[in-house]
Amino acid sequence: MCVLVLFFVATVVAFKIYTSNYYAAENAVIQEISADEIGEVRVFSNEYCSAFVPKDGNYRAVIVFYPGGKVEYSAYDSLMYELSSRGFICLLARMPDNIALLGVDAVNDLLPDDEKIQQLAQSLDWYMAGHSLGGTAATKYLADNFSREPGEKIGDAGAGNSAGDNHAGVAGIGKFKGLILCASYPSYDLSCAPIRMLSIYGSNDGVLRMGAYEKARINWPADSAEVVLDGGIHSYFGSYGIQSGDGKPTLTNEQQIEKTADIIDEWIG
């Protein structure tokens, strides 16, 4: 028994050490990117997420975004500002230990504690999105739940129940309409899911495993689109520097984020 306890403690300590070494947000870059959108976007935060809401009230859809593995969630503020300035309510998840696979069901807790925003979100289409490991987690959520209302218990399709003891959640809104993957691929089968999918990655990505990416095409929904950003890299979907093993960009961080927002904007339409 003592050996098992020691092994468990050692495992927990090793995991905490591993996750404590993460990529922090580059605030200077985020501030530069968001400077033009600050007057157009309101930001709400709680313990579950940051929500980016267009000030003009012309809401087009809701995008739930799962951050990449071992990346500070606020590193994606810049992309959220860009998307929100184009009319999208963006909910950026805060993941346990910066690992999205530890918070696959995070979407059930994300709607801000703002009654007006909650009411507005009920009438909009919702899209799941994620970068790298965050895309994998988003895929798993949809694979488990695509036939159910967001926030509904597995096995209770059509019942309209909220998920267990979760926070207010997003139960009762319309089904997800699509999945947006940035430098990621669906590790779970979505080939029969009634959703659209958009895959975006950079031509100079040095982190994305292209062999696994190609094999995962079998999991793509029938209605899928793919865009390769010329000169883009893995790291520049967020603002946290260039991670180990990534390629050399010919786009700036700002350019890649703006182009990514343009692609998503056009695809949602």
N, C-alpha and C positions, 0 to 999 in steps of 0.2 A: 504493500500500500504506500509506504514512504517513497519507494522508487517511482511509482506512478504520480504521486503528488509533485515530486521534484521535477519529473519530466514535464508535467503540465505547467508548472511555474516557469521552467526554463523556456518552454515553447512560447508562453505569453510574453516573457521578457524579450525573447528574440524577435517576436513579431512587432512589439512596440519599438524596439530599436530600428527595425527595418522601416516601419512606417513613419518614424520621426525624421527620416532623411527624405524629405519631399521637395518638390520644386515650388518655390514661393512665387507669388504674383509679383510682377514688375510694375509697381504702381506708377512710375514715371511714364511708362509706355501707355498704360491704361488711361491715365489722365490726358495724355496727348490725343489718344484716339477718341476719348469720350467728350473732349472739349466742345466739339461742334454739336453734340447731341444733348448735353446737360439741360439746355433750355427746352428740349422737346420731350424729355423722358423723366418720369417720377420713379424713384426707387424706394421700395419697402423692404424691410428685412425682419426676419424672426429667427428662431433657433433652427428652423428647417431649411430656409432658403433665402435668396434675395429675389425680389420680383421687380421687373422693369416694365413700366406701364406708359404707353404713349399719352402725352398730356392733352392732345387734341381730341381724344375720345373716339377717334375713328379706328376701332379695333378690328383686326382682320382675322386673327386666330391666336391660339395659345401654343407656345412652344415650351415644352419641359426639357431642360438640358441637364444631362449627367456629365460631370467633369471626368477627365482622364485620370488614370491611376497614379497615385502619389503626386498629384498636382493640386495646389491650393485652389479651392473652388472659385475664389474671387479673381483668379487669373483669366477667367472667361467673361469678366465684366465688360471688357471691350467689345466682344462679339455680341453680347446681350444688348449693349447700348446701340450698336449698329442695327440689329434686328428690330429693336423696339422703336427706333426712329422711323422704321418703315411700316409701322402699324401693328406690330405683334406684341402681345403680352408675353414676356419671357420669365419663366420660373427656373432659376438656377439652383440646383440642389446642393446642399451642404452634406457631404458624405462622411460616414464614420471612418476615422483614421485616413481620410482622403482616398479611400478604396471603394469605388462604386459598387463592386460586387457584394460588399457588406451592406448595401442599402438599395437593393434591387427594387423594393416596394416603396422607395422614398416618395414617389409621386403621390401616394395616398395622403401625405402630410403637407403637401406643398402650397396649397392655396393660402394666400396671406389672410390674416385676421382683419380683413377689411370687407365689410358687408357689401359695399357697392361693387368691388372687384369680384367678389364671389358671385353676385347676381349676374354681372356682365359675362363672366366666364362660362356660365351655364348655357348661353346661347351660341357659343363659338365652337368651331372645330378645334380639336386638340392634336398636336403632333409631338411624338417622342423624339428626342435627339440626344446625341452623345458623341464625345471625342474619345477615340482609342478604347481603353477599357470601359469607359463610360458608355460607349456605343454597344459594347457587349452586354452590359447590364441592362440597357434599354431594350435590347433585343430579347433578353430573357424575360423581362417583364411582359412584353407583348406576346411572346410565345406562350406564356402561362395564362394570359388574360385577354387575348385579342377578341374572343367571342363574348366578353363580359363588359359591363360598364366599368370605367376606371374607378378604382377604389372598392369594387365589389369582391366578395369572398370567392376564392376558387371553389367551384362546385355549386355556386349559387347564381348562375347565369339567369338573368331576367328577374331576379328577386328584388333588385334595387337596394340591397343591404350594403352598409358601409363595412370596411374591412376591419373586423375585430374591434380592438380597443384603440384603433388609430385616432389621431387628431382629427379635426373636422373633415379632412380629406377632400376628395373630389368625386365622391359617389353622386350619381344622379345626372351627371353631365353626359353629353353625347360620346359615342365611342371614338377612339383615336382614328384619325384618317390616314396617318402616315408616320413614317420613320425616317429620320435624317441622320446619316452616319458620316462623321468627319474622321478620316483616316482610321476606319474601323470596318468590321464586317460582321454579319449575323452568324454567330456560332450556334444558334438555335434555329430550328426549322420554321420559317415563315412562308414557305412556298404556297401554302393554301390560305394564308391569312388575307382577309379582305381589306388590305391596306396598300398604300403606295409606299415606295422607298426611294430615297435619294442617297447616293453614295458619292462623297467628294474626297479626293485625296490629292496631295501634291506630287508632281512628277519627280521631285528630288527628295522624296521621303526616304530616310534611311532607317526608320524604325518599324514601319508597317511591314509585316511578313507577307510578301506578295504571293508566295506559294500557298499559304493558308487562305489568303484573300481570294485567290482564284478557285480553290476547292470549295469555298463557302458559297459560290454562286448558286449552287444547288438549293441553298436555303433562301434565296431571294424571292420576294413576292413576284407574281407575274407582271405587275405594273411597277417596274423599277427603272431608274435612270442613273447614269454614271457620268461624273464630270471630273476630269483631271486638270488640276491647276498647274499650268506651266510655270516652273520655277518655284513652286510651293514646297514646303517641308512639313513634317509631322508636327513640330512644336508650335508653329505659327497659327494654329487654330485658336490658341490661347495666347496669353502674354506672360510668359514665365522664363524667357531666355530660350536657349537651344539645348535640348536634353542630350544626354550621352548617346552617341551612335547615330544621330540624325545627320541628314545630308546638308549640303551647302545651298542656301536659298539664293535665288536671283530676284525675289520679291522682298520688300520690307515687311515687317510684322503688320504694319498698318495696311499695306496694300493687300496682303493675303486675307486679313479679316474683312476688309471692305468687299473684296471680290467674293468671299464666301457668303456674306450677307446678301449680295446681289443675286447669287445663284439660288439661294434658298428662297428669296423674295420671288424670283421669277418662277421657280418650280411650284411653290404654293399657289401663286397666281391670283 
